[in-house]
Amino acid sequence: MSNLGDFRKDFDQLNSGDYVYFDNAATSQRPRQVLEAVSNFYKTANANPLRGLYDWSMAATDAYENSRAVVADFIGASRAEEIIFTRNTTESLNLVAYSYGLENVHEGDEIVISVMEHHSNMLPWQMVAKKNNAKLVFMEPLEDGTITEQEYKSKITDKTKIVAIGHVSNVMGVTNPVKEIAEYAHSKGAIVVVDGAQSAPHMKVDVKDLGADFFALSGHKMLAPMGIGALYGRYELLEQMQPFLRGGEMIEYVTREDATYAEIPHKFEAGTVNAGDAVGLAEAIKYIQNVGFDAIEAQEQKLTTMLMEGLAKLPYIKVYGSKDPKKHCGIVTFTMDGVHPHDMASILNDDHICVRAGHHCAQPLMQFIGAGSTARASVYFYNTESEVERFLDKLSKVREVMGYGA
C-alpha cells in the first residue's frame, strides 16, 4: 500500500497552517505536480490548440489531445473521441440534456431520476420534461440510501427514455447500483446518464462495465483545477447529437446560409479550449493512479469508520445514510440537536476545521429525509486520523459554545 504521508507533502495548502479540510466532496486540494503541469503548459506551449501550423500550436494540440486519451483510459472509454472536455459535471449533464434529451424525449415519455440527485442532475431533466411535455419520475431510497431492485424496476418502464442517476450520492455517500439499473433500463430501451462527480475521485470506474451511455466528471473534485470536466458518451450517440454550443473551431465548413460541423469530439468543443486545465486533469489522473484506488479506499474507510464511531458517542448527533462506514464513500452527513448546521460550521471554522453546511445542492433529498439543512464532513486519502480526532473533539464542544452547558 502507498505511504499516504509521503503524498500529503505534495499539497502545499494542507501544509500551510493548522487547518483540517473536510470538504473534499465539494472540491479537493491540488498537489504541486498538477499545478506545475498547468504552469509548464503556459510556459512552454502557450498557443491556440487545433488552429496553428507552427511548433507552439502543435505542441498545445498534442498536450490537449494526449490529455483526452488519459481521461478515456481512466474511465474505460473505447476511444479517446468519446471524451468531450467541458467545464464540469454540470455543463456535461446540460450538454446531454440539450443535445440528446430535447431531441429524443417526446410528449408522454418519462425520464427517471432519483430523489438523491444533485441539482446538476435534476434541473436539466426538469427542463427537458417541461419543454417536451414528458414526465419526470423519481426513484426513492430506503432510509440507508439504498435504491432497491423493486424500486427501480417499478419506476423504469416502457415509457422511460432516459435514466439519470448519480453513481455516488453527495449527501448519503451511498454507491448506487448503477450497473443493475443500466441493464434494466437498456432492456426497456432507455439510455443511462451517470453523474460520476463523486465516484471518479474515489473508485475505479469502467463506463462500459457500468453500462453508462453517458458519464460525467469534474476535475476539481479529483485534484485537478476548477473549470475543467469531462463527458463520456457512446460514439454512436454522440454522432446523432446536435452541438450544444456553436462558434469557432467546432465547424468543418461555413457559408452565409449554413454550416457543417467538425468530427466528434470537436463538434462539442466550441471556441478556444481550456487546454491548460485539461493538462492539469490528466496530471491529476496520473497522480491518483500513482496513489492507487486500493490505498484511497482503505484510507477513506478507516477515516469514515473513525468519524462514525466518534459521532455515535454523541447522543445529540444524527447521521444520515447507512450505519456501515463502508457504504459512505468518505462522506458523513449529520445534524446536531438544537444547533443549526451553519452555526456548527462557523464554530468549527473558528478552530480552523472546514466542513460543509447547507442543503448540498440536493433540496428534494433534504425534504425527503426531513432535514432542511445538514452538516457534511468528507475525507480524502490525504486526510489523517489525527485530523478526525481533532474534528471530533472540537465538535463535542459546539453545544457548549451555543450555551447548552457541558
N, C-alpha and C positions, 0 to 999 in steps of 0.2 A: 504493500500500500504506500502511496505517496506520503512524504513528510510534509503535511499541510502547513506546518510552521514556517518552512522554507518559502512556500508560495506567498504567505501573508506579507513577507518582507517586500514583495513587489508592489504593494498597494500603499502608495505614499499617504493618501488621505487617512487610511486606517491607522497609520503610524505617526500622524502629525499631532496627536493630542490624546486625551483620555476619553474619547467618545466611544460608545458602544452603538454600532449601527445595526439595527434590527428592522430595517425597512427594505429588505432585498427583493420582496415581491413587487415593490413599486419600481425600483431601479437598483442595479448592482453598482459596486465600485469598479474602477478600471485599473488594471495592472499597468505598470510602467511600460511593458512591452507593447501594449496596444497603443498607448499614447505616442510612443516613439515611432511606431509603424505609420500612424497618421501623419505625424510631423515629417517623417522621412519622405513620404509621398509628396508633400508640398515643397520639400526642399529639393527633390530630385526629378519629379515627374509632374510638375505643376503646369499642365496644359489641358486643353479640352479633349477628352477622350472621344474616339469614334469619328473624329472630323478631320484631323490633320494628317498629312503625309510626311511630316518631319519627325525627328527622333523623339522629342519630348512627348508629342501627342501619341505616338505609337507606344511609348513606354507607359503612358497613362492608360491607354486602351488595354494593354496586356495586363496591367495590375488590376484593372477593373474586372476584366473577364476571368482572370485567374481566381479572383475572389468569388465570382459566381460559381465556379467549379468547386471551390472549397465548401460553399454552402450546400450545393447539390449533393456532394459526397456525405456531408454531415448528417443530412436527414434522409438519405437513401433514394434521392430522385434518380430516375432512369437516365436523364441527360441534363446538362447544365442549362439548356434553353428553357427548361421547365421552372427556372428560378427567375422571378421578377423582383428587382430591388424597389423598395418603397421606403417611406419614412418610418413606418412602424406597423404593428399589427392592425391598428385602427384603419390606416389607409389601405392595407391589404384586404381587409374584410369589406370595406366600402367598394374597392375595385371589383370584388366578386359580386357584390350586391347590385351595383350599377351595370356592369358589363355582362354578367351572366343572369342574375336574378330578374332584372326588369324585362329581359328578353325571353325568359323561359318559364316564368311563373305567370299564370293567367287566372282570370276570374273563376272562383270556385276551387282553385288549387289550395294546398296547405303547405306551410313552412313550419317545421318542428324545431324548437329550441328547448333548452332547459331554463327553469326559473333561476338557476345559479349563474347565468351568463353575465359576464362583464358587459357594461353598456355598449362597448365596441362590437360585441357580437349579438346585440339585441336591437339597437336603434336602426342599423341598416336594414334589418329584416322587417321591422315595423314599417319602415318607409316603403319597401317593396310590396308588402301586403296591402297597405293603404292605397298605393298608387294603382295596383292591379286588381283590387277587389278580391284579394286572396285572404286566407285565414291564417293567423299566427297561433300555433298550438304549443302549449308548454308541458314539458315533462317535469314532474315534481319528485324530489328525492325523499328518502326516509330521513329521520332525524339525524342520522350519522352522515348524511350527504350522499348515500348510495342511490343511484338510479337502477331500479330492479329490471330484470328481463320483462316481467309482466307490465311494468310501466312503459318502457319504450315500445314494446310490441302493441300496446293498447293505443299509443299516440301516433305511431308511424303506420300509415295506411296506404291504400292505392291512390289516394288523393295527394299524398305527400310528394312534393317535387324537390325540396331541399331540407336536409337536416343539418343544423349548425350547432356545434357542441364544443365547449371548452374541454381540452384534454385534461387540465387540472384546474380546479376552482381556485380563484384568487382569494376567496374567503374561507371556505371549508377545508381547502388543501387536498380534497379528495381527487383521486385519479379516476376519471370516468371510463366506463367500459367501451371505449371508442371503437375498438376492433369489432366487438359483437354488434354494437349499434350500426356500424357501417355495413356489415354483412347483411343485416336485416333490412336496412334502408335500401341497399342495392337490389335486394330481392323484390322490393316494391317499386323499383325503377327510379328511386331518388338519388341525388348526388349528395355528398357529405363534405361539409366545410368544417375544418377543425381549427379552433383558436389554440395555438401552441405556445402562447406567450409565457405561460407558467411551467410548461413541461420541457421545452427545448434547453433551458439552462441546467436542468436537474436530472434528466434521464436520457438514455439513448432512444432516439426516435427513428423509426423507419416508416416513411409515409406509405410505402407500398404494402408493408405488413399491416399497418393500421387500417388500410382501405380508404385513406383520405383522398378525395378528389381535389381538394384544396387544403393547404396547411399554411398558417401564418405565424410569423415570429417577429419579435422585437429585439434589436441588438442591445438596447440599453438595459435590458434585464439579464443579459448574459455577457457582461464585461466589456461590451462594445460601446462606441459613442452613442449619444442621443441623436435621433434624426435619421437612423438607418434601420430598415427592417427588410424582410423578405417574404414573398408569397410563392409557394409551390403550387403549380396547377398541372393537372394531367395535360399532356401536349395536345391531344385531340380536342379537349375542351377549350384550351387557350386559342387554338386555331379558329374555332367557331365564334369567338367573342369579339365584339367591337372594342376599340380602345377606350380607356377610361378618361384619358386626357389627350388633347390634340395640340400639335405645335411642332416645334423643331425636333429633329432627329428621329421622330417616330414614323417618318414618311419614306416612301420609295420614290414617288413622283407626284408633283402638284401642278395643276393647271388653274386657270381662273375659276373653273366650274367644279372641280373635283380633285380627289387625291387618292392615291393608292398607298397602303401602309407597309411599313417595314416588316421583316420577318420577326417571329417570336424569338426572343422576349422584347426586342426593342420597340415593337408596336405599343407596348405598355409603359415605356420609359421616356416620356416626352421631356424635352428640354435638356439643359446641361445636367448631367447625372451627378450624384453625390459620391464620386469615386474615392475620395479620401477616406470617408467613413465606411465605404464598402471594404476597403483595405483593412480598416480597423476591425470590422466584423470578422473578416477572415482570420486576422491575427488572434482575435478573441476565441474563435472556434479552435484554433490550434492550441491555444493556452488551455482551454477546457479539456481538450483531448489529452494534453500532457498531464494534467491533474488526474484525469480518469474518472469516469462515472461511478465506478465501484467505490472509489475514495470519497467522491462527492456525496453519494447516497449514504454511505456509512457515517460520515461526519454529521450530516443533516439529521439522520435518525438518532444518533447519540444526543445531539443538542436538543432535538424536539422531545425526546424522552425526558431529559432533564427538566425542560420547560414545563411539560405537562405534569410530571411528578411534583414539581415545586408548586405549581398553581393549584394542584389538588389539595395541598396542605392549607390553602387559604379559603376558608369556608364562604367568603363573600365573593368569590370569583366563579363565573360560569364560563366554561369553554364550549365552543360550538364545533360540531362535527363529531367524528369518530373518537372513541376513547382509546383507540390504538394509535400510538405515535407514528407507526409505520405508514399510516394512511393519511398523513398530513402534509407530506412533501415539503417539510420545513416551514409550514405556515400554521400558526396558532392564533386563533381569533377568540376574543373573550370580552366579557363585561365585568364590572365591579359594582356590587350593590351600593347604591347611594352616591356614586361618583360618575359623572359624565365622562365618556372616553376622551373628549377634548381636554378636560381637566387632568385626567390621568397622563395624557401625552405631554401636557405642558409641565406638570410637576416632574415627570421623568426627564424632560429636557433640561430642567434646572440642574440635574445630575449628569448631564451630557449623555443621556440614553435616548436613542432615536427609535420611536415606534410610530405606526400609522394609526390614525383615529378618524372615524367617519363612516360613510356608507360604502367606501371602497369601489365606487362606480358599479354598484350592484344593488340598487334600491329595491327592485322586486324581490330579491333574495332576503334583504333585510325585513321587508314586510312579511315574507313567508315564515321567517324564523321568529318574528315578533320582537325585533330589536331595531330601533330607529338608527342606532349608531353602535359601533363596536371598536375595540382596540385590536390591533394586529401586530404580533411580533413575528418576523420572518427571517430565517437564518440562511446563510450560505456556507460553503466549505471553509471560508477564511475566518469565520467566527469561532469563538473558543469557549471552553467550559467555564473559564473564569468570568467571561462576559455574561453567561447565563446566570451564574451565581450572583454577580453584581446586580443584574436586572431584577432577579427575584428578591434580593434584599431591599432594593430601593422601592420596588412595587409594594412590598409588605408595609411600607411606611406611608403610602399615599393617603390612606384613610385618616391617619393621624394628622397629616398636613391639612386635610379637609375638615378637621375638627371633630372627628369621631372618637378620639382617645386612642390609647394604645390597644 
